[in-house]
Amino acid sequence: MAQVRPMRADARRNRERLLAVAAEAFAERGEGASLDDIARRAGVGVGTLYRHFPTRQALLEAAYLDRIEAIAARADPIAAERAPGEALPAWLTELGVGMIQVRGMKTLLGTAVDTACGECVRGAADRLVRAAQEAGTLRRDVEPVEVLRLVHGMVTAAESAGGEDGGTAVRRYLSLLMEGLTRR
């Protein structure tokens, strides 16, 4: 059985820069984002890009998954910094804004990565919803998946509201949503 060698620190940094730049480029230019431009903006050669991501699809999938996992991973630090009743809306705001930012990449991917990234987001939502319920700040009859579906609808509404800053609409709609979900 072949052993997998750990990635060198410089290779890991290159991969992380490529993913960050690729997410921005795909969000800005869609499928037409230039891989040469992505490599240049990341400060690496095109050969380095192809060593990490042999195809455009591989780069797109990895960039999307990286962004979604980063949003999901924010749940625990937010929960450590805030009370449960504050942590859930803070994370949902980040999730909503992040969903707007990656929506274009998701469109390009179709269903290619739904299962993998859905698990990390569902797990984060579950932890925060349960903590808010246990703290008595969220209705007990609300399921985490329902909260995620409501946030999805809220993001769609925020996008259709127009304007440059979807984050403002997300915060406004989330405030209204949390009023309805708050335990009375």
SULFENJO-V287116 format. One record per residue. N is the residue number from 1. RES is the residue in three letters. PHI is phi in radians with two decimals (NA if undefined). OMEGA is omega in degrees with one decimal (* if undefined). D_CENTER is the distance of its C-alpha to the mean C-alpha in Angstrom with 2 decimals. Layout:
N/RES/PHI/OMEGA/D_CENTER, N/RES/PHI/OMEGA/D_CENTER
//
This chain:
1/MET/NA/-178.4/34.75, 2/ALA/-1.32/177.7/33.03, 3/GLN/-1.54/176.8/31.27, 4/VAL/-1.60/179.3/27.91, 5/ARG/-1.39/176.5/28.31, 6/PRO/-1.13/-178.9/25.66, 7/MET/-1.26/176.0/24.09, 8/ARG/-1.07/-177.8/25.99, 9/ALA/-1.05/-179.4/24.41, 10/ASP/-1.20/177.8/24.85, 11/ALA/-1.17/178.0/23.35, 12/ARG/-1.13/177.7/20.25, 13/ARG/-1.09/178.3/19.98, 14/ASN/-1.05/-179.5/20.58, 15/ARG/-1.10/179.6/17.86, 16/GLU/-1.10/177.8/15.27, 17/ARG/-1.13/178.5/16.67, 18/LEU/-1.05/179.9/16.68, 19/LEU/-1.12/-179.5/13.00, 20/ALA/-1.13/-179.5/12.23, 21/VAL/-1.17/179.9/15.00, 22/ALA/-1.09/179.2/14.25, 23/ALA/-1.05/178.0/10.79, 24/GLU/-1.12/-176.8/12.85, 25/ALA/-1.13/178.9/15.76, 26/PHE/-1.17/177.9/14.30, 27/ALA/-1.18/-178.9/12.75, 28/GLU/-1.33/-169.3/16.24, 29/ARG/-2.01/-179.6/18.52, 30/GLY/1.17/-176.1/17.03, 31/GLU/-1.09/-177.8/18.83, 32/GLY/-1.39/179.3/21.58, 33/ALA/-1.01/-177.8/19.84, 34/SER/-1.39/177.7/22.51, 35/LEU/-1.17/176.1/21.97, 36/ASP/-1.07/179.5/24.88, 37/ASP/-1.15/178.3/23.28, 38/ILE/-1.06/179.3/20.03, 39/ALA/-1.07/-179.3/22.33, 40/ARG/-1.06/-179.2/24.46, 41/ARG/-1.14/178.1/21.73, 42/ALA/-1.44/178.6/20.46, 43/GLY/1.35/178.5/24.12, 44/VAL/-2.27/175.2/24.84, 45/GLY/-1.40/-179.6/27.10, 46/VAL/-1.11/177.1/26.18, 47/GLY/-1.09/177.1/27.64, 48/THR/-1.13/178.0/25.12, 49/LEU/-1.02/-177.5/22.27, 50/TYR/-1.23/174.8/24.06, 51/ARG/-1.15/179.7/24.81, 52/HIS/-1.42/-174.4/21.17, 53/PHE/-2.38/-172.7/20.12, 54/PRO/-1.16/179.9/23.25, 55/THR/-2.39/175.0/21.98, 56/ARG/-1.00/-179.4/19.82, 57/GLN/-1.09/179.0/18.12, 58/ALA/-1.09/178.2/17.49, 59/LEU/-1.16/-179.6/15.90, 60/LEU/-1.08/178.9/13.71, 61/GLU/-1.08/-178.3/12.61, 62/ALA/-1.15/-179.9/12.11, 63/ALA/-1.15/179.3/10.15, 64/TYR/-1.12/-179.1/7.67, 65/LEU/-1.08/178.5/7.69, 66/ASP/-1.05/179.6/7.66, 67/ARG/-1.14/-178.9/4.51, 68/ILE/-1.15/178.5/2.89, 69/GLU/-1.11/178.4/6.02, 70/ALA/-1.14/177.7/6.02, 71/ILE/-1.14/179.3/4.21, 72/ALA/-1.07/-178.0/6.55, 73/ALA/-1.16/178.4/9.11, 74/ARG/-1.21/-177.3/9.53, 75/ALA/-1.03/-176.1/11.18, 76/ASP/-1.19/176.0/14.30, 77/PRO/-1.08/177.6/15.10, 78/ILE/-1.12/179.1/14.75, 79/ALA/-1.11/179.5/16.96, 80/ALA/-1.28/-176.5/19.37, 81/GLU/-1.58/-170.8/19.81, 82/ARG/-2.30/173.5/20.29, 83/ALA/-1.20/-177.2/22.26, 84/PRO/-0.93/179.9/20.63, 85/GLY/-1.20/176.6/21.32, 86/GLU/-1.69/-176.8/19.50, 87/ALA/-1.16/-178.0/16.60, 88/LEU/-1.04/179.7/15.29, 89/PRO/-1.14/177.8/15.27, 90/ALA/-1.11/179.6/13.91, 91/TRP/-1.21/179.0/10.75, 92/LEU/-1.09/175.3/10.65, 93/THR/-1.11/178.5/11.08, 94/GLU/-1.08/178.3/8.13, 95/LEU/-1.09/-178.8/6.05, 96/GLY/-1.07/178.7/8.41, 97/VAL/-1.11/178.7/8.45, 98/GLY/-1.11/178.7/4.89, 99/MET/-1.10/177.2/5.84, 100/ILE/-1.10/-177.7/9.00, 101/GLN/-1.16/-176.7/8.14, 102/VAL/-1.77/-177.0/6.93, 103/ARG/-0.97/179.9/9.51, 104/GLY/-1.08/178.7/12.22, 105/MET/-1.16/-179.9/11.04, 106/LYS/-1.06/178.9/10.65, 107/THR/-1.03/-179.9/14.13, 108/LEU/-1.21/-176.3/15.48, 109/LEU/-1.48/-172.9/14.45, 110/GLY/1.22/-177.9/15.73, 111/THR/-1.73/-173.6/15.45, 112/ALA/-1.02/-174.7/15.39, 113/VAL/-2.17/-176.0/12.31, 114/ASP/-0.96/-173.7/11.93, 115/THR/-1.14/-176.0/13.74, 116/ALA/-1.09/-176.2/12.28, 117/CYS/-1.40/178.8/8.59, 118/GLY/-1.09/-178.8/9.99, 119/GLU/-1.10/-177.2/12.07, 120/CYS/-1.21/178.4/9.83, 121/VAL/-1.23/178.6/8.14, 122/ARG/-1.08/178.7/11.78, 123/GLY/-1.10/178.7/13.24, 124/ALA/-1.12/179.1/11.49, 125/ALA/-1.08/-179.8/12.48, 126/ASP/-1.03/-179.0/15.84, 127/ARG/-1.07/-176.5/16.60, 128/LEU/-1.27/178.4/15.98, 129/VAL/-1.13/-179.4/17.76, 130/ARG/-1.07/179.5/20.60, 131/ALA/-1.12/178.5/21.08, 132/ALA/-1.15/177.5/21.36, 133/GLN/-1.16/179.4/23.77, 134/GLU/-1.12/178.3/25.79, 135/ALA/-1.39/178.6/26.06, 136/GLY/1.42/-178.7/27.42, 137/THR/-1.79/-179.8/25.01, 138/LEU/-2.30/178.8/23.38, 139/ARG/-0.91/-178.7/25.42, 140/ARG/-1.33/-177.0/26.18, 141/ASP/-1.53/-179.4/26.15, 142/VAL/-1.64/176.7/22.40, 143/GLU/-1.68/179.4/20.35, 144/PRO/-0.94/-179.5/16.69, 145/VAL/-1.13/176.8/16.06, 146/GLU/-1.16/177.9/17.89, 147/VAL/-1.09/179.1/15.70, 148/LEU/-1.11/177.9/12.57, 149/ARG/-1.12/177.6/14.84, 150/LEU/-1.13/177.7/16.02, 151/VAL/-1.13/177.2/12.69, 152/HIS/-1.02/178.0/12.17, 153/GLY/-1.11/178.9/15.69, 154/MET/-1.11/178.4/15.26, 155/VAL/-1.13/177.4/12.58, 156/THR/-1.05/178.3/15.10, 157/ALA/-1.12/-179.9/17.83, 158/ALA/-1.11/178.4/16.27, 159/GLU/-1.14/-178.1/15.95, 160/SER/-1.33/178.8/19.51, 161/ALA/-1.23/179.0/20.78, 162/GLY/1.36/-179.2/20.84, 163/GLY/1.45/-176.8/21.05, 164/GLU/-1.30/-169.7/19.10, 165/ASP/-1.78/176.4/17.05, 166/GLY/-1.14/-179.3/14.74, 167/GLY/-1.12/178.8/13.82, 168/THR/-1.13/178.9/17.45, 169/ALA/-1.13/178.8/17.51, 170/VAL/-1.04/-179.4/14.39, 171/ARG/-1.09/179.7/16.23, 172/ARG/-1.12/-178.1/19.47, 173/TYR/-1.17/178.8/18.44, 174/LEU/-1.16/176.4/16.67, 175/SER/-1.04/178.3/19.93, 176/LEU/-1.13/179.8/21.92, 177/LEU/-1.08/-177.3/19.88, 178/MET/-1.15/175.2/20.23, 179/GLU/-1.04/179.5/23.93, 180/GLY/-1.26/-177.4/24.33, 181/LEU/-1.61/-176.3/22.61, 182/THR/-1.24/179.4/24.47, 183/ARG/-1.23/-179.3/27.39, 184/ARG/-1.74/*/30.67
//
